[in-house]
Amino acid sequence: MKYLGWIISIVLILIFVFMYQTQYRPLKRDIDKLEKEIEMWEDVLKGEKGLTGDRNRFPIERFFDGNKLTPYAEVEILRHFDPSYKGIEIYVSAYHPLERAQQIIRFLAEQHIEYRQSRITIEADSVERFEYKFLK
């Protein structure tokens, strides 16, 4: 009885290590490999189209209050605005992405920010994410 706590602790640690090795690590390795592949394809497309620009990713709660842009989001978009950019690529995902994309387009129109080309990718998935990239 005196060693029962230690035995249970060691068994739990072994179960945790087993689950980490068999569940988490393979999944993490696959995700890292996919991220590298996506980055590689983005670099290939940039080279073909001559597009450059840094992708900025932000948590949804900093950019949207419900489906409305927050003041932080408006300042952030204006802070990165540069008339030398040819366009903006916006990626909105999660719940109500159409309303959120409309808010971004409305804000850009209100600020009289016009790009020769703009591309908005809207994806409905369970991960809330917002990112944009200015195209040079």
C-alpha positions as CSV (number, residue, x, y, z in Angstrom):
1,M,0.0,0.0,0.0
2,K,2.9,2.3,0.7
3,Y,4.1,2.3,-2.9
4,L,0.6,2.4,-4.6
5,G,0.8,6.1,-5.2
6,W,4.2,5.8,-6.9
7,I,3.1,2.9,-9.0
8,I,0.0,4.8,-10.2
9,S,2.1,7.9,-10.9
10,I,4.6,5.8,-13.0
11,V,1.8,4.1,-14.9
12,L,0.2,7.5,-15.7
13,I,3.5,8.9,-16.8
14,L,4.1,5.9,-19.1
15,I,0.6,6.3,-20.5
16,F,1.2,10.0,-21.2
17,V,4.6,9.2,-22.9
18,F,2.9,6.5,-25.0
19,M,0.1,8.8,-26.0
20,Y,2.5,11.6,-26.8
21,Q,4.7,9.4,-29.0
22,T,1.8,7.6,-30.8
23,Q,-0.8,10.4,-31.1
24,Y,0.8,13.9,-30.9
25,R,4.2,13.5,-32.5
26,P,3.0,12.0,-35.8
27,L,0.3,14.6,-36.1
28,K,2.7,17.4,-35.3
29,R,5.2,16.1,-37.8
30,D,2.5,15.9,-40.5
31,I,1.4,19.5,-39.8
32,D,5.0,20.8,-39.9
33,K,5.5,19.0,-43.2
34,L,2.3,20.5,-44.7
35,E,3.2,24.0,-43.5
36,K,6.6,23.7,-45.2
37,E,5.0,22.4,-48.4
38,I,2.5,25.3,-48.4
39,E,5.3,27.8,-47.9
40,M,7.2,26.2,-50.7
41,W,4.2,26.5,-53.1
42,E,3.7,30.1,-52.0
43,D,7.3,30.8,-52.9
44,V,6.9,29.1,-56.3
45,L,3.7,31.1,-57.0
46,K,5.4,34.3,-55.9
47,G,8.3,33.6,-58.3
48,E,5.9,32.9,-61.2
49,K,3.7,36.0,-60.6
50,G,6.4,38.2,-59.3
51,L,4.4,38.8,-56.1
52,T,6.0,39.5,-52.8
53,G,4.6,40.4,-49.5
54,D,4.5,39.2,-45.9
55,R,1.5,37.4,-44.6
56,N,0.1,38.8,-41.4
57,R,-1.9,36.5,-39.2
58,F,-4.1,37.7,-36.3
59,P,-6.5,36.0,-33.9
60,I,-10.1,36.7,-34.8
61,E,-11.0,38.3,-31.4
62,R,-8.5,41.1,-32.1
63,F,-9.9,41.9,-35.5
64,F,-13.6,41.3,-35.1
65,D,-16.1,42.1,-32.4
66,G,-18.9,39.8,-33.6
67,N,-18.8,40.5,-37.3
68,K,-17.7,44.1,-37.1
69,L,-14.1,45.3,-37.4
70,T,-12.6,46.5,-34.2
71,P,-10.7,49.8,-34.0
72,Y,-7.5,47.8,-33.6
73,A,-8.2,46.0,-36.9
74,E,-8.8,49.3,-38.7
75,V,-5.6,50.8,-37.4
76,E,-3.7,47.7,-38.2
77,I,-4.9,47.6,-41.8
78,L,-4.2,51.3,-42.3
79,R,-0.8,50.9,-40.6
80,H,0.3,48.4,-43.3
81,F,-1.3,50.3,-46.2
82,D,1.2,51.4,-48.8
83,P,0.2,52.8,-52.2
84,S,3.1,51.0,-53.8
85,Y,1.4,47.7,-53.2
86,K,-0.5,46.2,-56.2
87,G,-3.2,44.4,-54.2
88,I,-4.2,42.8,-51.0
89,E,-5.0,39.1,-50.4
90,I,-7.3,38.5,-47.4
91,Y,-8.1,35.2,-45.9
92,V,-11.1,35.0,-43.5
93,S,-12.2,31.7,-42.0
94,A,-14.6,30.4,-39.4
95,Y,-18.1,31.5,-38.5
96,H,-19.9,34.0,-40.7
97,P,-16.9,34.7,-43.0
98,L,-19.0,36.5,-45.6
99,E,-20.1,39.1,-43.1
100,R,-16.6,39.6,-41.9
101,A,-15.3,39.9,-45.5
102,Q,-18.0,42.5,-46.2
103,Q,-16.8,44.5,-43.2
104,I,-13.3,44.5,-44.6
105,I,-14.4,45.5,-48.1
106,R,-16.7,48.2,-46.6
107,F,-13.8,49.6,-44.5
108,L,-11.4,49.7,-47.5
109,A,-14.1,51.5,-49.6
110,E,-14.8,54.0,-46.8
111,Q,-11.1,54.8,-46.6
112,H,-10.9,55.1,-50.4
113,I,-8.2,52.4,-50.5
114,E,-8.3,51.0,-54.0
115,Y,-6.1,48.2,-55.3
116,R,-5.7,47.2,-58.9
117,Q,-6.4,43.7,-57.8
118,S,-7.7,42.2,-54.6
119,R,-8.4,38.7,-53.7
120,I,-10.5,37.6,-50.8
121,T,-10.5,33.9,-49.9
122,I,-13.3,32.9,-47.6
123,E,-13.2,29.6,-46.0
124,A,-15.8,28.2,-43.5
125,D,-14.0,25.9,-41.1
126,S,-13.9,25.3,-37.4
127,V,-10.6,27.2,-36.8
128,E,-11.1,30.9,-36.5
129,R,-8.3,32.7,-38.3
130,F,-7.8,36.0,-40.1
131,E,-4.8,36.9,-42.2
132,Y,-3.9,39.2,-45.0
133,K,-1.0,39.9,-47.3
134,F,-0.2,42.9,-49.3
135,L,1.0,42.2,-52.8
136,K,3.9,44.1,-54.3
